[in-house]
Amino acid sequence: MHSLSQRLLLSVAVPLALFFAFMTLVLDSGFRTLSSGRLHELLDSQIIALIAAAEPEPGGGYGAPVNVLDARFGVPGSGWYAAIRSAHHEWRSPSTAGVTVHFGPLLAQGERKFLYTVAEHKRLAVESRGVTFEEGRHRAQPVTFSVAISLTPYEEQLWQFRRRVVMWFGVLMVLLLATLAVLLRAVLAPVRRLEREIHEIEAGRSEVLAGGYPRELSGVARHLNALLIGQRKRVTRYRDTLGNLAHSLKTPLAVMRSALSGLGETAPIGPISAEIDRISGIIEHQLKRAAASGGAVLGQAPVAVGPIAADLRAALLKVYASKDLLLELAIEPDSQFIGDRADLMEMLGNLLENACKWCRSRVRLTVAVEPDAAAQVSLVVTVEDDGPGISADNRARILERGVRADETVPGHGLGLAMVRETVDLYGGSIAIDTSQLGGACFIVHLPGRI
């Protein structure tokens, strides 16, 4: 979960869902308590009505005329059942015809009992009361009055209530989350704007963040702008200082070389002259590095790859005219490098020059953009040649400063090391493989876009 909106929505949705679940349980418990109370009241009223309607029967015991009771006691299987029982006699309402109902045990005088039972796969609530009728001065007969009512209507009401509560709470939760999402979108709009402007700076379409942010973000935007401006100033100062230092050393070295040449051939100037040449090479390298920006800087404008590659191709074809060189360019239209133009020219120049030096007759430069890759490594530059290639043991070594694969070939071993250093500054990557042309293949990933 990388989105603040999603985190906030989730952090609210979970407690909200728990709250609604708790409220559902509370309401369900209250509804069940209310239904149970109404059921007990109904059973009490029907027991009283049954006791009031009880009449002695000729054969002994008691019965109740159905016409004075609720009409459902006279309908078989209606779910309303009644019974009047004693030790020697039992009367059941016509509704029990074909239905086996267990009313429970006989009760003593004043005893009451409530229980649940099952009849024809339906749950029943049964309430019984023990009553004693006195017949004459010395004879008393205990009678148990029982009423059973089906729980199916109450269970259906309970399930309907639960469904409605869950449905309405669900709808309410969705509406609340939707409202919260809209509010979050409005509240976090400045954050998304900040993200877009930073992306514009990374892509090189803008140099600083715009103003007009809320108080909580205005300080962040102000400090980011200060960092961006400070970074560009530091890079410029570093480049100028390094260039000035290297340029200032060229004049003393030129004087030393001139003085040594005036000593004549008898003086042992060979080692000294070699060291002077070595120092000059280092200075030339640092001058080239000073011309570059020194890495990725936010706010840099994108650089088109095609024109730079075309210029390098024309120059290298002249330098290596004796090889009858075929230098192919396969560059996607509008491919762009997010960085400094001098850095790109230096990297492409060193890679192509190295390939031209070692190839037999063919070099190929391929530039493409991977749209699904991260912006920092989306530009893929591939340089291939048909030369002898690079062994697996030397692939890591030749990227080090001063190391050459073949010491007999002229060079300082700095070109590929400079490429690796520049690629590292931009957060990219470089790999060496075997080319389809038969020689070496350099694959470089750099920041870019189409």
C-alpha positions as a Python dict, from the first residue, in 0.01 Angstrom:
ca = {
    (1, 'M'): (0, 0, 0),
    (2, 'H'): (208, 291, -136),
    (3, 'S'): (-81, 540, -150),
    (4, 'L'): (-171, 764, 141),
    (5, 'S'): (-533, 770, 23),
    (6, 'Q'): (-550, 391, 28),
    (7, 'R'): (-389, 377, 370),
    (8, 'L'): (-631, 632, 511),
    (9, 'L'): (-931, 460, 354),
    (10, 'L'): (-818, 124, 489),
    (11, 'S'): (-746, 267, 834),
    (12, 'V'): (-1099, 408, 842),
    (13, 'A'): (-1272, 114, 673),
    (14, 'V'): (-1145, -145, 922),
    (15, 'P'): (-1268, 35, 1239),
    (16, 'L'): (-1588, 131, 1058),
    (17, 'A'): (-1653, -231, 960),
    (18, 'L'): (-1583, -345, 1317),
    (19, 'F'): (-1814, -74, 1453),
    (20, 'F'): (-2096, -172, 1217),
    (21, 'A'): (-2043, -540, 1298),
    (22, 'F'): (-2064, -460, 1670),
    (23, 'M'): (-2377, -250, 1616),
    (24, 'T'): (-2529, -533, 1411),
    (25, 'L'): (-2469, -774, 1700),
    (26, 'V'): (-2614, -526, 1950),
    (27, 'L'): (-2926, -465, 1739),
    (28, 'D'): (-2963, -836, 1670),
    (29, 'S'): (-2941, -912, 2041),
    (30, 'G'): (-3195, -640, 2119),
    (31, 'F'): (-3433, -762, 1849),
    (32, 'R'): (-3405, -1121, 1973),
    (33, 'T'): (-3471, -1007, 2331),
    (34, 'L'): (-3773, -809, 2217),
    (35, 'S'): (-3905, -1101, 2010),
    (36, 'S'): (-3852, -1339, 2301),
    (37, 'G'): (-4045, -1107, 2534),
    (38, 'R'): (-4331, -1076, 2286),
    (39, 'L'): (-4334, -1456, 2248),
    (40, 'H'): (-4355, -1507, 2625),
    (41, 'E'): (-4635, -1253, 2646),
    (42, 'L'): (-4822, -1432, 2369),
    (43, 'L'): (-4778, -1770, 2536),
    (44, 'D'): (-4893, -1627, 2873),
    (45, 'S'): (-5203, -1478, 2718),
    (46, 'Q'): (-5289, -1804, 2540),
    (47, 'I'): (-5231, -2007, 2859),
    (48, 'I'): (-5467, -1775, 3049),
    (49, 'A'): (-5724, -1803, 2770),
    (50, 'L'): (-5691, -2182, 2775),
    (51, 'I'): (-5734, -2199, 3154),
    (52, 'A'): (-6036, -1971, 3135),
    (53, 'A'): (-6195, -2185, 2864),
    (54, 'A'): (-6132, -2519, 3043),
    (55, 'E'): (-6447, -2718, 3121),
    (56, 'P'): (-6492, -3059, 3286),
    (57, 'E'): (-6560, -3342, 3043),
    (58, 'P'): (-6807, -3628, 3107),
    (59, 'G'): (-6534, -3890, 3089),
    (60, 'G'): (-6321, -3711, 3346),
    (61, 'G'): (-6054, -3452, 3302),
    (62, 'Y'): (-6084, -3116, 3129),
    (63, 'G'): (-6114, -2985, 2774),
    (64, 'A'): (-6162, -2651, 2602),
    (65, 'P'): (-6409, -2553, 2333),
    (66, 'V'): (-6210, -2454, 2023),
    (67, 'N'): (-6455, -2178, 1932),
    (68, 'V'): (-6352, -1974, 2236),
    (69, 'L'): (-5980, -2006, 2160),
    (70, 'D'): (-5772, -1862, 1877),
    (71, 'A'): (-5885, -2000, 1542),
    (72, 'R'): (-5539, -2139, 1470),
    (73, 'F'): (-5583, -2399, 1744),
    (74, 'G'): (-5853, -2555, 1526),
    (75, 'V'): (-5645, -2580, 1205),
    (76, 'P'): (-5431, -2897, 1179),
    (77, 'G'): (-5062, -2822, 1142),
    (78, 'S'): (-5111, -2448, 1194),
    (79, 'G'): (-4817, -2422, 1434),
    (80, 'W'): (-5039, -2331, 1729),
    (81, 'Y'): (-5101, -2627, 1960),
    (82, 'A'): (-5266, -2665, 2303),
    (83, 'A'): (-5306, -2946, 2555),
    (84, 'I'): (-5475, -3003, 2892),
    (85, 'R'): (-5329, -3298, 3075),
    (86, 'S'): (-5369, -3475, 3405),
    (87, 'A'): (-5260, -3809, 3542),
    (88, 'H'): (-5561, -3991, 3395),
    (89, 'H'): (-5674, -3771, 3110),
    (90, 'E'): (-5534, -3568, 2817),
    (91, 'W'): (-5700, -3323, 2581),
    (92, 'R'): (-5525, -3181, 2271),
    (93, 'S'): (-5640, -2914, 2032),
    (94, 'P'): (-5754, -3019, 1682),
    (95, 'S'): (-5442, -2849, 1538),
    (96, 'T'): (-5229, -3139, 1670),
    (97, 'A'): (-5394, -3384, 1431),
    (98, 'G'): (-5117, -3564, 1245),
    (99, 'V'): (-4848, -3378, 1440),
    (100, 'T'): (-4654, -3525, 1732),
    (101, 'V'): (-4593, -3251, 1986),
    (102, 'H'): (-4402, -3309, 2309),
    (103, 'F'): (-4545, -3068, 2566),
    (104, 'G'): (-4309, -3174, 2844),
    (105, 'P'): (-4379, -3336, 3183),
    (106, 'L'): (-4681, -3284, 3403),
    (107, 'L'): (-4644, -3004, 3654),
    (108, 'A'): (-4745, -2957, 4013),
    (109, 'Q'): (-4967, -2679, 4147),
    (110, 'G'): (-4820, -2334, 4067),
    (111, 'E'): (-4528, -2471, 3871),
    (112, 'R'): (-4436, -2310, 3536),
    (113, 'K'): (-4203, -2438, 3264),
    (114, 'F'): (-4078, -2300, 2934),
    (115, 'L'): (-3895, -2516, 2681),
    (116, 'Y'): (-3817, -2558, 2311),
    (117, 'T'): (-3908, -2868, 2115),
    (118, 'V'): (-3923, -2987, 1753),
    (119, 'A'): (-4230, -3108, 1566),
    (120, 'E'): (-4228, -3195, 1197),
    (121, 'H'): (-3880, -3041, 1162),
    (122, 'K'): (-4004, -2710, 1303),
    (123, 'R'): (-3896, -2556, 1631),
    (124, 'L'): (-4171, -2487, 1884),
    (125, 'A'): (-4178, -2277, 2200),
    (126, 'V'): (-4377, -2453, 2473),
    (127, 'E'): (-4507, -2299, 2794),
    (128, 'S'): (-4682, -2506, 3063),
    (129, 'R'): (-4851, -2425, 3394),
    (130, 'G'): (-4965, -2651, 3672),
    (131, 'V'): (-5315, -2574, 3806),
    (132, 'T'): (-5523, -2764, 4065),
    (133, 'F'): (-5902, -2770, 4042),
    (134, 'E'): (-6090, -2863, 4360),
    (135, 'E'): (-6389, -3092, 4313),
    (136, 'G'): (-6581, -3116, 4635),
    (137, 'R'): (-6441, -3070, 4983),
    (138, 'H'): (-6180, -3345, 4988),
    (139, 'R'): (-6079, -3402, 4628),
    (140, 'A'): (-5827, -3194, 4422),
    (141, 'Q'): (-5705, -3275, 4070),
    (142, 'P'): (-5371, -3128, 3938),
    (143, 'V'): (-5396, -3028, 3570),
    (144, 'T'): (-5118, -2913, 3335),
    (145, 'F'): (-5207, -2655, 3072),
    (146, 'S'): (-4966, -2629, 2779),
    (147, 'V'): (-4947, -2407, 2471),
    (148, 'A'): (-4694, -2456, 2189),
    (149, 'I'): (-4634, -2198, 1913),
    (150, 'S'): (-4414, -2243, 1606),
    (151, 'L'): (-4100, -2028, 1596),
    (152, 'T'): (-4087, -2017, 1214),
    (153, 'P'): (-4253, -1671, 1181),
    (154, 'Y'): (-4022, -1526, 1446),
    (155, 'E'): (-3713, -1679, 1285),
    (156, 'E'): (-3817, -1540, 947),
    (157, 'Q'): (-3864, -1197, 1101),
    (158, 'L'): (-3525, -1227, 1267),
    (159, 'W'): (-3352, -1318, 939),
    (160, 'Q'): (-3532, -1038, 756),
    (161, 'F'): (-3422, -797, 1025),
    (162, 'R'): (-3062, -921, 1002),
    (163, 'R'): (-3058, -893, 623),
    (164, 'R'): (-3195, -541, 636),
    (165, 'V'): (-2952, -433, 906),
    (166, 'V'): (-2654, -579, 716),
    (167, 'M'): (-2776, -429, 389),
    (168, 'W'): (-2835, -82, 531),
    (169, 'F'): (-2513, -82, 729),
    (170, 'G'): (-2329, -201, 416),
    (171, 'V'): (-2484, 76, 207),
    (172, 'L'): (-2407, 329, 480),
    (173, 'M'): (-2047, 210, 501),
    (174, 'V'): (-2002, 234, 123),
    (175, 'L'): (-2150, 584, 122),
    (176, 'L'): (-1928, 692, 410),
    (177, 'L'): (-1616, 550, 242),
    (178, 'A'): (-1713, 709, -90),
    (179, 'T'): (-1761, 1043, 84),
    (180, 'L'): (-1429, 1000, 262),
    (181, 'A'): (-1258, 912, -69),
    (182, 'V'): (-1393, 1231, -226),
    (183, 'L'): (-1279, 1436, 73),
    (184, 'L'): (-936, 1272, 70),
    (185, 'R'): (-903, 1342, -300),
    (186, 'A'): (-975, 1707, -236),
    (187, 'V'): (-751, 1726, 73),
    (188, 'L'): (-459, 1540, -90),
    (189, 'A'): (-481, 1730, -419),
    (190, 'P'): (-181, 1950, -324),
    (191, 'V'): (23, 1636, -248),
    (192, 'R'): (-60, 1491, -590),
    (193, 'R'): (28, 1824, -747),
    (194, 'L'): (362, 1816, -566),
    (195, 'E'): (421, 1464, -699),
    (196, 'R'): (340, 1573, -1056),
    (197, 'E'): (573, 1872, -1039),
    (198, 'I'): (857, 1660, -902),
    (199, 'H'): (798, 1418, -1191),
    (200, 'E'): (813, 1713, -1432),
    (201, 'I'): (1145, 1814, -1281),
    (202, 'E'): (1281, 1459, -1307),
    (203, 'A'): (1174, 1448, -1672),
    (204, 'G'): (1349, 1776, -1740),
    (205, 'R'): (1033, 1970, -1829),
    (206, 'S'): (1063, 2202, -1532),
    (207, 'E'): (1339, 2339, -1314),
    (208, 'V'): (1167, 2428, -984),
    (209, 'L'): (841, 2369, -803),
    (210, 'A'): (563, 2621, -844),
    (211, 'G'): (415, 2809, -550),
    (212, 'G'): (66, 2826, -408),
    (213, 'Y'): (87, 2525, -176),
    (214, 'P'): (-99, 2503, 157),
    (215, 'R'): (85, 2605, 470),
    (216, 'E'): (171, 2243, 558),
    (217, 'L'): (344, 2189, 221),
    (218, 'S'): (475, 2536, 142),
    (219, 'G'): (786, 2479, 356),
    (220, 'V'): (855, 2147, 183),
    (221, 'A'): (824, 2305, -162),
    (222, 'R'): (1043, 2599, -60),
    (223, 'H'): (1319, 2375, 77),
    (224, 'L'): (1305, 2145, -225),
    (225, 'N'): (1349, 2443, -454),
    (226, 'A'): (1645, 2556, -244),
    (227, 'L'): (1799, 2210, -270),
    (228, 'L'): (1749, 2202, -648),
    (229, 'I'): (1904, 2543, -699),
    (230, 'G'): (2187, 2464, -458),
    (231, 'Q'): (2259, 2135, -633),
    (232, 'R'): (2287, 2302, -972),
    (233, 'K'): (2512, 2573, -829),
    (234, 'R'): (2739, 2317, -662),
    (235, 'V'): (2769, 2116, -984),
    (236, 'T'): (2851, 2431, -1180),
    (237, 'R'): (3107, 2541, -920),
    (238, 'Y'): (3263, 2192, -916),
    (239, 'R'): (3288, 2188, -1295),
    (240, 'D'): (3434, 2537, -1315),
    (241, 'T'): (3684, 2475, -1035),
    (242, 'L'): (3803, 2149, -1184),
    (243, 'G'): (3833, 2308, -1527),
    (244, 'N'): (4025, 2602, -1390),
    (245, 'L'): (4261, 2373, -1199),
    (246, 'A'): (4331, 2151, -1497),
    (247, 'H'): (4376, 2451, -1727),
    (248, 'S'): (4611, 2625, -1487),
    (249, 'L'): (4836, 2317, -1473),
    (250, 'K'): (4871, 2297, -1849),
    (251, 'T'): (5088, 2608, -1870),
    (252, 'P'): (5355, 2493, -1614),
    (253, 'L'): (5370, 2155, -1782),
    (254, 'A'): (5417, 2317, -2119),
    (255, 'V'): (5702, 2525, -1976),
    (256, 'M'): (5864, 2215, -1825),
    (257, 'R'): (5837, 2027, -2153),
    (258, 'S'): (5990, 2319, -2339),
    (259, 'A'): (6273, 2346, -2088),
    (260, 'L'): (6348, 1976, -2112),
    (261, 'S'): (6356, 1988, -2489),
    (262, 'G'): (6618, 2263, -2468),
    (263, 'L'): (6859, 2053, -2263),
    (264, 'G'): (6957, 1849, -2561),
    (265, 'E'): (6971, 1481, -2625),
    (266, 'T'): (7255, 1422, -2378),
    (267, 'A'): (7038, 1488, -2074),
    (268, 'P'): (6848, 1193, -1925),
    (269, 'I'): (6507, 1344, -1989),
    (270, 'G'): (6329, 1028, -2106),
    (271, 'P'): (6169, 927, -1773),
    (272, 'I'): (6084, 1288, -1688),
    (273, 'S'): (5924, 1344, -2028),
    (274, 'A'): (5719, 1026, -1987),
    (275, 'E'): (5589, 1145, -1650),
    (276, 'I'): (5503, 1483, -1798),
    (277, 'D'): (5310, 1309, -2074),
    (278, 'R'): (5132, 1100, -1811),
    (279, 'I'): (5038, 1414, -1615),
    (280, 'S'): (4916, 1576, -1936),
    (281, 'G'): (4696, 1276, -2006),
    (282, 'I'): (4544, 1300, -1661),
    (283, 'I'): (4479, 1670, -1708),
    (284, 'E'): (4311, 1606, -2043),
    (285, 'H'): (4093, 1346, -1876),
    (286, 'Q'): (3993, 1584, -1598),
    (287, 'L'): (3919, 1860, -1847),
    (288, 'K'): (3680, 1625, -2020),
    (289, 'R'): (3524, 1535, -1687),
    (290, 'A'): (3493, 1905, -1600),
    (291, 'A'): (3296, 1960, -1919),
    (292, 'A'): (3037, 1716, -1792),
    (293, 'S'): (2785, 1791, -1519),
    (294, 'G'): (2898, 1516, -1288),
    (295, 'G'): (2577, 1314, -1269),
    (296, 'A'): (2203, 1342, -1279),
    (297, 'V'): (2068, 1680, -1173),
    (298, 'L'): (1696, 1736, -1122),
    (299, 'G'): (1551, 1979, -1371),
    (300, 'Q'): (1786, 1893, -1659),
    (301, 'A'): (1631, 1914, -2003),
    (302, 'P'): (1620, 1589, -2203),
    (303, 'V'): (1886, 1543, -2469),
    (304, 'A'): (1805, 1387, -2808),
    (305, 'V'): (2030, 1084, -2870),
    (306, 'G'): (2002, 1071, -3249),
    (307, 'P'): (2191, 1393, -3343),
    (308, 'I'): (2479, 1321, -3102),
    (309, 'A'): (2515, 966, -3236),
    (310, 'A'): (2511, 1095, -3594),
    (311, 'D'): (2789, 1347, -3519),
    (312, 'L'): (3000, 1081, -3348),
    (313, 'R'): (2946, 843, -3640),
    (314, 'A'): (3068, 1099, -3890),
    (315, 'A'): (3378, 1176, -3684),
    (316, 'L'): (3469, 811, -3623),
    (317, 'L'): (3427, 720, -3990),
    (318, 'K'): (3692, 979, -4069),
    (319, 'V'): (3927, 864, -3795),
    (320, 'Y'): (3900, 497, -3892),
    (321, 'A'): (3871, 549, -4267),
    (322, 'S'): (4148, 295, -4323),
    (323, 'K'): (3926, 13, -4187),
    (324, 'D'): (3649, 59, -4443),
    (325, 'L'): (3423, 72, -4137),
    (326, 'L'): (3049, 6, -4139),
    (327, 'L'): (2900, 190, -3841),
    (328, 'E'): (2524, 123, -3810),
    (329, 'L'): (2281, 334, -3608),
    (330, 'A'): (1950, 183, -3495),
    (331, 'I'): (1795, 453, -3275),
    (332, 'E'): (1427, 480, -3191),
    (333, 'P'): (1284, 812, -3307),
    (334, 'D'): (1282, 1085, -3042),
    (335, 'S'): (1483, 878, -2794),
    (336, 'Q'): (1600, 1116, -2522),
    (337, 'F'): (1853, 1102, -2242),
    (338, 'I'): (1769, 1274, -1913),
    (339, 'G'): (2102, 1424, -1822),
    (340, 'D'): (2389, 1637, -1943),
    (341, 'R'): (2468, 1649, -2316),
    (342, 'A'): (2844, 1634, -2253),
    (343, 'D'): (2803, 1322, -2038),
    (344, 'L'): (2606, 1148, -2312),
    (345, 'M'): (2858, 1247, -2578),
    (346, 'E'): (3145, 1125, -2362),
    (347, 'M'): (2979, 787, -2292),
    (348, 'L'): (2876, 723, -2652),
    (349, 'G'): (3209, 850, -2783),
    (350, 'N'): (3415, 621, -2559),
    (351, 'L'): (3197, 317, -2629),
    (352, 'L'): (3194, 371, -3006),
    (353, 'E'): (3565, 453, -3018),
    (354, 'N'): (3645, 137, -2825),
    (355, 'A'): (3427, -68, -3061),
    (356, 'C'): (3584, 91, -3371),
    (357, 'K'): (3932, 26, -3233),
    (358, 'W'): (3871, -347, -3182),
    (359, 'C'): (3629, -430, -3463),
    (360, 'R'): (3717, -585, -3794),
    (361, 'S'): (3481, -386, -4010),
    (362, 'R'): (3142, -352, -3843),
    (363, 'V'): (3001, -163, -3542),
    (364, 'R'): (2635, -126, -3447),
    (365, 'L'): (2476, 123, -3204),
    (366, 'T'): (2123, 46, -3086),
    (367, 'V'): (1922, 284, -2868),
    (368, 'A'): (1576, 195, -2736),
    (369, 'V'): (1347, 293, -2452),
    (370, 'E'): (1177, 39, -2229),
    (371, 'P'): (840, 197, -2138),
    (372, 'D'): (776, -46, -1851),
    (373, 'A'): (1115, 10, -1686),
    (374, 'A'): (1188, 267, -1418),
    (375, 'A'): (1273, 611, -1557),
    (376, 'Q'): (1625, 587, -1415),
    (377, 'V'): (1713, 288, -1637),
    (378, 'S'): (1461, 317, -1921),
    (379, 'L'): (1709, 421, -2193),
    (380, 'V'): (1899, 116, -2323),
    (381, 'V'): (2216, 179, -2525),
    (382, 'T'): (2378, -122, -2692),
    (383, 'V'): (2715, -104, -2871),
    (384, 'E'): (2828, -415, -3064),
    (385, 'D'): (3126, -498, -3283),
    (386, 'D'): (3260, -794, -3482),
    (387, 'G'): (3601, -794, -3317),
    (388, 'P'): (3767, -1063, -3102),
    (389, 'G'): (3532, -999, -2810),
    (390, 'I'): (3612, -985, -2439),
    (391, 'S'): (3665, -1294, -2228),
    (392, 'A'): (3456, -1350, -1918),
    (393, 'D'): (3763, -1300, -1697),
    (394, 'N'): (3838, -957, -1842),
    (395, 'R'): (3485, -817, -1853),
    (396, 'A'): (3496, -682, -1501),
    (397, 'R'): (3863, -575, -1519),
    (398, 'I'): (3845, -357, -1827),
    (399, 'L'): (3595, -126, -1656),
    (400, 'E'): (3860, -37, -1397),
    (401, 'R'): (4074, 271, -1440),
    (402, 'G'): (4404, 209, -1620),
    (403, 'V'): (4327, -152, -1716),
    (404, 'R'): (4341, -264, -2079),
    (405, 'A'): (4252, -600, -2226),
    (406, 'D'): (4556, -590, -2456),
    (407, 'E'): (4856, -396, -2328),
    (408, 'T'): (5013, -392, -2676),
    (409, 'V'): (4739, -170, -2811),
    (410, 'P'): (4798, 204, -2754),
    (411, 'G'): (4578, 370, -2494),
    (412, 'H'): (4552, 472, -2130),
    (413, 'G'): (4268, 240, -2022),
    (414, 'L'): (4055, 535, -1914),
    (415, 'G'): (3771, 541, -2168),
    (416, 'L'): (3562, 250, -2038),
    (417, 'A'): (3637, 346, -1677),
    (418, 'M'): (3501, 693, -1749),
    (419, 'V'): (3189, 535, -1899),
    (420, 'R'): (3138, 323, -1588),
    (421, 'E'): (3189, 623, -1357),
    (422, 'T'): (2939, 833, -1550),
    (423, 'V'): (2684, 552, -1559),
    (424, 'D'): (2719, 510, -1183),
    (425, 'L'): (2666, 883, -1131),
    (426, 'Y'): (2333, 857, -1312),
    (427, 'G'): (2225, 548, -1119),
    (428, 'G'): (2235, 331, -1432),
    (429, 'S'): (2409, 4, -1507),
    (430, 'I'): (2657, -135, -1759),
    (431, 'A'): (2706, -496, -1863),
    (432, 'I'): (2933, -672, -2111),
    (433, 'D'): (2821, -968, -2319),
    (434, 'T'): (2892, -1139, -2649),
    (435, 'S'): (2757, -964, -2956),
    (436, 'Q'): (2555, -1129, -3229),
    (437, 'L'): (2815, -984, -3464),
    (438, 'G'): (3077, -1203, -3297),
    (439, 'G'): (3262, -948, -3084),
    (440, 'A'): (3189, -755, -2765),
    (441, 'C'): (2850, -616, -2667),
    (442, 'F'): (2818, -329, -2417),
    (443, 'I'): (2467, -281, -2270),
    (444, 'V'): (2414, 43, -2080),
    (445, 'H'): (2095, 145, -1895),
    (446, 'L'): (2049, 519, -1843),
    (447, 'P'): (1772, 765, -1748),
    (448, 'G'): (1561, 845, -2052),
    (449, 'R'): (1220, 883, -2209),
    (450, 'I'): (1058, 892, -2551),
}
